[in-house]
Every structure is written in structure tokens, then in C-alpha cells.
Amino acid sequence: MAAPRLEAGMFLQDVLFCIFVPAVKLERRFALSDALYFLKTGVESIVDDQVTQRFSSEELASWNLLTRTNHNFRYISLRLTVIWGLGVLVRYGVLFPLRITLAVIGLSWLVIGTSLVGLLPESSAKRWLSELVHLTCYRICARGLSATVQYHNKENRPQKGGICVANHTTPIDVVILANDGCYAMVGQIHGGLLGVIQRSMVRSCPHVWFERSEMRDRHAVTSRLRAHVAARTKLPILIFPEGTCINNTSVMMFKKGSFEIGGTIHPVAIKYDPRFGDAFWNSSKYNMVSYLLRMMTSWAIVVNVWYLPPMTIQEDEDAAQFASRVKSAIADQGGLLDLAWDGGLKRAKVKESFREEQQKMYSCFIVGHGGPESSA
């Protein structure tokens, strides 16, 4: 993991700074107990921090007869072993062949269909055929995953010319949402199987793929998104502002770029039921093909989708505050933990500006309020 135990490192490294640097301006006598809050928080973060656990699969309260996570208990009882063996036979011998057949049909239809539609001149007929191809493909692929989806509040479904934002757990999020309507998608360029699918999709529909490390791509993406939103006849844009896959237990910081474009934001909350299969894609552990194989050998993909009422930026808000408000609404509806941490910490280090913000907050606790405990 690129940023292990992030909170622990920050708290323990900043304790001395928070305690001794503000000592010049202390308006009260320093007490040794002031350090206990920071030490306690640091130890808690070492034991179980809020960030790194979001980048690994969610722990289940009970075994779902899939993978064994506790290797100390390989054998519990004969009856449970027989049930598990029958489950393996059903999942791999019956369900998997059917699912792989449907997936091959769906993906082949997507690549071939979008390539053929892409040869047509720009017209309303081309847009209609493109939507038909995409919708048919996604519904076939959803059957290939045994996806059971419950859509709530359909009257709030994203409209053309709007921006749909949702929490991000897996590339399958796209299949789940597009199973109920077509979107113009925005995302990072990938290689392998996912890259082939991306290149075929963009031939018939104005999807926007970009390279995250290229600054020029960022400016071009922003310009294209503004133009897309301005055209009220185009499909709603689907964006995952977290920028990375989170294990569906929380919602992490939304990048503000998606909220600087303008237009109406249509929030969507997605919540998977881990009892039937782990939908989280740990991209540092599994490539796309191996991940899909894991999905196709699970029991099912059971998911709830909530369409939230449209939201617009308020006069007293900036883009970052608006993004935080939308994120909180999604987390509240989906029963997810609302975190202010950046999902980019999955691959990068903590920004210096964020460290300084934490240091100022701790200094304020000591100097202005007599310690965090007394300020509560």
C-alpha cells in the first residue's frame, strides 16, 4: 500500500509540532494531559485507521460460503464442508458456464455493435442506435453477473444535459447504472480488456477518456464537459468523483473538478450486499479479467441504487463545498461512512497542505480551547 497507516503517521509525527510550536503564544499553562489526546488518537490509528481499510475487502460478520478469510479454521464441521462443496459445484459447474456465455455475448455485441454504429454519419438515428446497443449490451452483461438491482426513486433519474455523480466501488458500477438508462461516461484510460471496451464505446457515443497524469488532458476534459452540459439534448454525464474504487463501506472525498463545470448534479447512491459476493475491485491485487472471474463465480451481485433529488450549487458555496454536500447526501442515503480523506491516498502520499491543516486544528485545540477533550 502506497500510504500505509496514514492517520497514525500524521498524528504521531505532528504531536511535537502541535504541542511545542504553539507554546510561544500559549495563553494558559501547558499541562502534560494535553498530549494524551494525540497519543491516544495515534495509537487508535495504528490499531485500525479509517483510510487503509477502505482499500481492502469489507469484513463480513458471518461466512457466506465463498472464499475462506480465516485460514486457522479450514475445517469446522462435516455438514458445513459438504454444503460448501455443493456450493462450489453449483457456482463453478452450473452458474459459471452460463454467466461466461452471457458475458461473451454481451461484450462481443458491445464491441461489434458500437463499431458498426460508429461508421454511420452523425444523426438522430445514430444516437438512437447507439443508445439501443449500449442498453442491450449492459442488460446482457448484468444477467451474466446475476445482478439483482433494486432502483429507488426513479422519478429522480438523471436527465439529458445533467451530470450524474455516484460513489465508486467497481467498474461494474457502470453496468448497474447503465442497465436503467444510457450515459456519456468520463473515466481514466485503461489497458487490457477494459481498454478494448473503452475504445469501442467511444466510436458511437461521446464518452470522455483521459490520462490522469497528463495536465493537458485535464484541461481538455473540462472544456469538453462544459460543452457537453451546455447541449441539453446530449446524454447525462456519468462521473465517479472519488477517482478510485472504495470498498463500499464509505464515501471518500469528491474531486471538485466535476462540480466546477456548472449545470445540475444528479447524485446516485450505490450499495452492494456483500453477503452474496464481494463487488469491490482491488486493482492492486486483481487485473480486470481475474476480477470478473471472481464476480462470475460468486453467488450473485445484489445491489440497491437510490436516485437522489437534483442539486445545484448555492450562491454562498464554492466547488469544494458543493462537492462535500453532495458526498454527504450520497453517504447518508446509502448508509455509508462519510470521510473527508482523499481516495488518491491509495496511491499517493498525504499532501503537505492537508498536514498543515491538521496541525493548525490541533494547535487551536490546545491554545484556544484548552485541549480537544474540553472543546467537545
C-alpha positions as CSV (number, residue, x, y, z in Angstrom):
1,M,0.0,0.0,0.0
2,A,1.4,3.4,-1.0
3,A,0.2,5.2,2.1
4,P,0.0,2.7,5.0
5,R,-1.4,3.8,8.3
6,L,-1.8,7.4,7.1
7,E,-3.5,8.8,10.1
8,A,-1.1,7.1,12.5
9,G,1.9,8.6,10.8
10,M,0.4,12.0,10.7
11,F,-0.8,12.1,14.3
12,L,2.4,10.7,15.8
13,Q,4.7,12.8,13.6
14,D,2.8,16.0,14.3
15,V,2.4,15.6,18.1
16,L,5.6,17.5,18.9
17,F,4.7,20.2,16.4
18,C,1.2,20.6,17.8
19,I,2.3,20.8,21.4
20,F,5.5,22.7,21.4
21,V,5.4,25.1,18.4
22,P,2.3,26.9,19.7
23,A,3.9,27.2,23.1
24,V,5.2,30.7,22.3
25,K,1.6,32.0,22.1
26,L,0.1,30.0,25.0
27,E,-2.5,31.9,27.0
28,R,-2.6,29.3,29.7
29,R,-0.3,26.9,31.5
30,F,0.6,23.8,29.5
31,A,-0.5,20.5,31.1
32,L,1.0,17.1,30.3
33,S,-2.5,15.8,29.8
34,D,-2.8,17.9,26.6
35,A,-0.6,15.3,24.9
36,L,-2.8,12.3,25.8
37,Y,-5.4,13.0,23.2
38,F,-2.9,13.0,20.4
39,L,-1.1,9.9,21.7
40,K,-4.5,8.1,22.1
41,T,-5.6,9.0,18.6
42,G,-2.3,7.9,17.1
43,V,-2.4,4.5,18.8
44,E,-6.0,4.1,17.7
45,S,-5.0,4.8,14.1
46,I,-2.2,2.2,14.3
47,V,-4.7,-0.4,15.5
48,D,-7.4,0.4,13.0
49,D,-7.1,3.6,10.9
50,Q,-10.0,5.0,8.8
51,V,-8.2,5.1,5.4
52,T,-6.3,2.0,4.5
53,Q,-9.1,-0.4,5.4
54,R,-11.2,1.3,2.7
55,F,-8.9,-0.1,0.1
56,S,-9.4,-3.8,1.0
57,S,-12.5,-6.0,1.0
58,E,-15.1,-5.5,3.7
59,E,-15.0,-7.9,6.6
60,L,-18.2,-10.0,6.9
61,A,-20.0,-10.8,10.2
62,S,-20.5,-14.4,9.0
63,W,-19.1,-16.6,6.3
64,N,-21.0,-16.6,3.0
65,L,-19.7,-19.9,1.8
66,L,-17.4,-18.2,-0.7
67,T,-13.7,-17.6,0.0
68,R,-12.2,-18.5,3.3
69,T,-10.7,-15.5,5.0
70,N,-9.6,-17.2,8.2
71,H,-7.0,-19.9,7.4
72,N,-7.0,-21.0,11.1
73,F,-10.4,-22.6,10.5
74,R,-10.1,-24.7,7.4
75,Y,-12.4,-27.4,8.8
76,I,-15.3,-26.7,11.2
77,S,-17.8,-29.5,10.7
78,L,-18.6,-32.2,8.1
79,R,-22.0,-30.7,7.4
80,L,-20.6,-27.3,6.7
81,T,-17.9,-28.7,4.5
82,V,-20.4,-30.7,2.4
83,I,-22.6,-27.6,2.0
84,W,-19.5,-25.6,0.9
85,G,-18.6,-28.3,-1.6
86,L,-22.1,-28.4,-3.1
87,G,-21.9,-24.6,-3.4
88,V,-18.6,-24.8,-5.3
89,L,-20.1,-27.4,-7.6
90,V,-23.2,-25.2,-8.3
91,R,-21.2,-21.9,-8.7
92,Y,-18.4,-23.3,-10.9
93,G,-20.3,-26.2,-12.7
94,V,-23.6,-24.6,-13.4
95,L,-23.6,-20.8,-12.9
96,F,-20.2,-20.0,-14.2
97,P,-20.6,-21.5,-17.7
98,L,-23.9,-19.8,-18.2
99,R,-22.5,-16.4,-16.9
100,I,-19.4,-16.6,-19.1
101,T,-21.5,-17.3,-22.1
102,L,-23.7,-14.3,-21.5
103,A,-20.7,-12.1,-20.8
104,V,-19.0,-13.1,-24.0
105,I,-22.3,-12.4,-25.9
106,G,-22.7,-9.0,-24.2
107,L,-19.1,-7.8,-24.7
108,S,-19.0,-9.0,-28.3
109,W,-22.2,-7.2,-29.1
110,L,-20.8,-4.1,-27.5
111,V,-17.6,-4.1,-29.5
112,I,-19.2,-5.1,-32.8
113,G,-22.3,-3.0,-32.4
114,T,-20.6,0.2,-31.4
115,S,-18.0,-0.2,-34.1
116,L,-20.8,-0.6,-36.8
117,V,-22.8,2.3,-35.4
118,G,-19.7,4.4,-35.3
119,L,-19.5,4.2,-39.2
120,L,-22.8,6.0,-39.6
121,P,-22.9,9.8,-40.1
122,E,-23.9,11.9,-37.1
123,S,-27.7,12.0,-36.9
124,S,-30.6,11.3,-34.5
125,A,-30.8,7.7,-35.9
126,K,-27.2,7.1,-35.0
127,R,-27.8,8.4,-31.4
128,W,-30.9,6.2,-31.1
129,L,-29.0,3.1,-32.4
130,S,-26.1,3.8,-30.1
131,E,-28.4,4.0,-27.0
132,L,-30.1,0.8,-28.1
133,V,-26.7,-1.1,-28.5
134,H,-25.4,0.2,-25.1
135,L,-28.6,-0.6,-23.3
136,T,-28.9,-4.1,-24.8
137,C,-25.3,-4.9,-24.0
138,Y,-25.4,-3.7,-20.4
139,R,-28.5,-5.7,-19.7
140,I,-27.0,-8.9,-21.1
141,C,-23.8,-8.3,-19.1
142,A,-25.9,-7.7,-15.9
143,R,-27.6,-11.1,-16.5
144,G,-24.1,-12.5,-16.9
145,L,-23.3,-11.3,-13.4
146,S,-26.6,-12.5,-11.9
147,A,-27.1,-8.9,-10.9
148,T,-30.2,-8.2,-8.9
149,V,-30.7,-4.5,-8.8
150,Q,-33.4,-2.5,-6.9
151,Y,-33.8,1.0,-8.2
152,H,-35.4,3.5,-5.8
153,N,-36.9,7.0,-6.6
154,K,-36.9,6.6,-10.3
155,E,-38.6,10.0,-10.7
156,N,-35.1,11.4,-9.9
157,R,-33.3,9.7,-12.7
158,P,-30.6,11.9,-14.4
159,Q,-31.9,13.9,-17.3
160,K,-30.1,14.9,-20.5
161,G,-27.7,17.8,-20.1
162,G,-27.1,16.9,-16.5
163,I,-24.2,15.4,-14.5
164,C,-24.7,12.1,-12.7
165,V,-22.3,11.5,-9.8
166,A,-22.1,8.3,-7.7
167,N,-19.9,6.6,-5.2
168,H,-17.4,4.2,-6.8
169,T,-16.8,0.5,-5.8
170,T,-16.1,-1.3,-9.1
171,P,-16.2,-0.9,-12.9
172,I,-19.5,-2.9,-12.6
173,D,-21.0,0.3,-11.3
174,V,-21.3,1.4,-14.9
175,V,-23.2,-1.8,-15.8
176,I,-25.5,-1.3,-12.8
177,L,-26.4,2.3,-13.7
178,A,-26.5,1.9,-17.5
179,N,-28.9,-1.0,-17.0
180,D,-31.5,1.6,-16.3
181,G,-30.5,4.3,-18.7
182,C,-27.8,5.4,-21.0
183,Y,-24.9,7.8,-20.0
184,A,-22.0,9.5,-21.6
185,M,-19.1,8.3,-19.4
186,V,-16.0,10.0,-18.1
187,G,-13.0,8.0,-16.9
188,Q,-9.4,7.1,-16.9
189,I,-7.8,5.3,-19.9
190,H,-7.1,1.7,-19.1
191,G,-5.3,-1.1,-20.8
192,G,-6.2,-4.7,-21.4
193,L,-9.7,-5.9,-21.8
194,L,-11.2,-2.7,-20.3
195,G,-9.1,-0.6,-22.7
196,V,-10.6,-2.5,-25.7
197,I,-14.1,-1.9,-24.4
198,Q,-13.4,1.8,-23.9
199,R,-12.0,2.3,-27.4
200,S,-15.0,0.6,-29.0
201,M,-17.6,2.5,-26.9
202,V,-16.2,5.9,-27.9
203,R,-16.8,5.2,-31.6
204,S,-20.5,5.6,-31.3
205,C,-21.0,7.8,-28.2
206,P,-19.2,10.9,-26.9
207,H,-17.5,9.3,-23.9
208,V,-14.5,11.1,-22.5
209,W,-11.4,9.1,-21.6
210,F,-8.3,10.7,-20.2
211,E,-4.9,10.1,-18.8
212,R,-4.8,11.2,-15.2
213,S,-1.1,12.1,-15.2
214,E,-1.5,14.5,-18.3
215,M,-2.3,18.0,-17.3
216,R,-3.3,18.8,-20.9
217,D,-5.8,16.1,-20.7
218,R,-7.4,17.6,-17.6
219,H,-8.0,21.0,-19.3
220,A,-9.3,19.3,-22.5
221,V,-11.7,17.2,-20.4
222,T,-13.0,20.2,-18.6
223,S,-13.7,22.0,-21.8
224,R,-15.4,19.0,-23.4
225,L,-17.6,18.5,-20.3
226,R,-18.7,22.1,-20.3
227,A,-19.6,21.9,-23.9
228,H,-21.5,18.6,-23.3
229,V,-23.5,20.1,-20.4
230,A,-24.4,23.2,-22.5
231,A,-26.0,20.9,-25.1
232,R,-29.2,19.9,-23.3
233,T,-30.0,17.2,-25.9
234,K,-27.0,15.0,-25.0
235,L,-26.9,12.1,-22.6
236,P,-26.3,12.8,-18.9
237,I,-22.6,12.5,-18.0
238,L,-21.7,9.8,-15.5
239,I,-18.8,10.7,-13.2
240,F,-17.3,9.0,-10.2
241,P,-15.7,11.9,-8.3
242,E,-13.8,9.7,-5.8
243,G,-11.4,8.9,-8.6
244,T,-10.8,5.3,-7.4
245,C,-12.6,2.3,-6.1
246,I,-13.6,2.2,-2.4
247,N,-14.8,-0.9,-0.7
248,N,-18.5,0.3,-0.4
249,T,-18.3,0.9,3.4
250,S,-17.6,4.7,3.0
251,V,-17.6,7.6,0.6
252,M,-14.3,9.4,0.3
253,M,-13.5,13.0,-0.8
254,F,-15.1,14.0,-4.1
255,K,-12.8,15.8,-6.5
256,K,-14.1,19.3,-7.0
257,G,-13.4,19.4,-10.8
258,S,-16.7,17.7,-11.6
259,F,-18.5,20.4,-9.7
260,E,-16.8,23.4,-11.4
261,I,-18.5,22.6,-14.7
262,G,-21.8,24.0,-13.8
263,G,-25.2,22.5,-14.6
264,T,-27.4,20.3,-12.5
265,I,-25.9,17.5,-10.4
266,H,-27.9,14.2,-10.1
267,P,-26.5,12.3,-7.1
268,V,-26.8,8.5,-7.0
269,A,-26.0,6.2,-4.1
270,I,-25.0,2.6,-4.8
271,K,-24.9,0.0,-2.1
272,Y,-23.9,-3.6,-2.7
273,D,-24.8,-6.5,-0.4
274,P,-21.5,-8.3,0.5
275,R,-23.3,-11.4,1.7
276,F,-23.7,-12.7,-1.9
277,G,-20.4,-11.5,-3.4
278,D,-17.6,-9.0,-2.9
279,A,-18.1,-6.4,-5.6
280,F,-15.1,-4.3,-4.6
281,W,-12.3,-4.2,-7.2
282,N,-8.9,-4.2,-5.6
283,S,-6.9,-3.1,-8.7
284,S,-3.6,-3.5,-6.9
285,K,-4.4,-7.2,-6.3
286,Y,-6.5,-8.3,-9.3
287,N,-6.4,-7.4,-13.0
288,M,-9.7,-6.9,-14.8
289,V,-10.1,-10.5,-16.1
290,S,-9.3,-12.2,-12.8
291,Y,-11.7,-9.8,-11.1
292,L,-14.5,-10.6,-13.5
293,L,-13.9,-14.3,-13.0
294,R,-14.3,-13.8,-9.2
295,M,-17.6,-12.0,-9.8
296,M,-18.9,-14.7,-12.1
297,T,-18.2,-17.4,-9.5
298,S,-19.9,-15.6,-6.6
299,W,-23.5,-16.2,-5.7
300,A,-24.9,-13.0,-7.2
301,I,-24.5,-9.3,-7.3
302,V,-27.2,-7.8,-5.2
303,V,-27.3,-4.0,-5.1
304,N,-29.6,-1.1,-4.2
305,V,-29.5,2.1,-6.2
306,W,-31.0,5.4,-5.0
307,Y,-31.6,8.3,-7.3
308,L,-31.4,11.5,-5.1
309,P,-33.1,14.8,-6.0
310,P,-31.1,17.1,-8.3
311,M,-28.8,19.5,-6.6
312,T,-27.3,22.8,-7.8
313,I,-24.5,24.9,-6.3
314,Q,-25.7,27.6,-3.9
315,E,-24.6,31.3,-4.0
316,D,-22.5,31.0,-0.9
317,E,-20.8,27.8,-1.9
318,D,-17.6,27.1,-3.8
319,A,-17.0,23.9,-5.8
320,A,-15.3,22.1,-2.9
321,Q,-18.2,22.8,-0.5
322,F,-20.7,21.8,-3.1
323,A,-18.9,18.5,-3.7
324,S,-18.8,17.9,0.0
325,R,-22.5,18.5,0.4
326,V,-23.3,16.1,-2.5
327,K,-21.0,13.5,-1.0
328,S,-22.7,13.7,2.4
329,A,-26.1,13.3,0.8
330,I,-24.9,10.1,-1.0
331,A,-23.3,8.7,2.1
332,D,-26.4,9.4,4.2
333,Q,-28.8,7.7,1.7
334,G,-26.5,4.7,1.2
335,G,-25.8,4.1,4.8
336,L,-22.1,4.7,4.2
337,L,-19.4,6.4,6.3
338,D,-18.7,10.0,5.2
339,L,-14.9,10.6,5.1
340,A,-13.0,13.7,4.2
341,W,-9.9,11.8,3.2
342,D,-8.8,11.8,-0.5
343,G,-9.1,8.4,-2.2
344,G,-5.9,9.3,-4.0
345,L,-4.1,8.3,-0.9
346,K,-4.5,4.8,-2.2
347,R,-1.5,5.5,-4.5
348,A,0.0,8.8,-3.2
349,K,1.3,10.4,0.0
350,V,-0.5,12.8,2.2
351,K,-0.4,16.4,0.8
352,E,1.6,18.9,2.8
353,S,-1.4,21.3,2.8
354,F,-3.6,18.7,4.5
355,R,-0.9,18.1,7.1
356,E,-0.7,21.8,7.8
357,E,-4.5,22.0,8.2
358,Q,-4.4,19.2,10.8
359,Q,-1.6,21.0,12.6
360,K,-3.5,24.2,12.8
361,M,-6.6,22.4,14.1
362,Y,-4.6,20.7,16.9
363,S,-2.9,24.0,17.8
364,C,-6.3,25.6,18.1
365,F,-7.4,22.8,20.4
366,I,-4.5,23.4,22.8
367,V,-4.2,27.2,22.6
368,G,-7.8,28.3,22.1
369,H,-9.9,25.6,23.8
370,G,-7.6,24.0,26.4
371,G,-7.4,20.7,24.6
372,P,-9.7,18.6,22.4
373,E,-11.4,16.9,25.2
374,S,-12.5,20.1,26.9
375,S,-13.7,21.6,23.5
376,A,-16.1,18.7,22.9
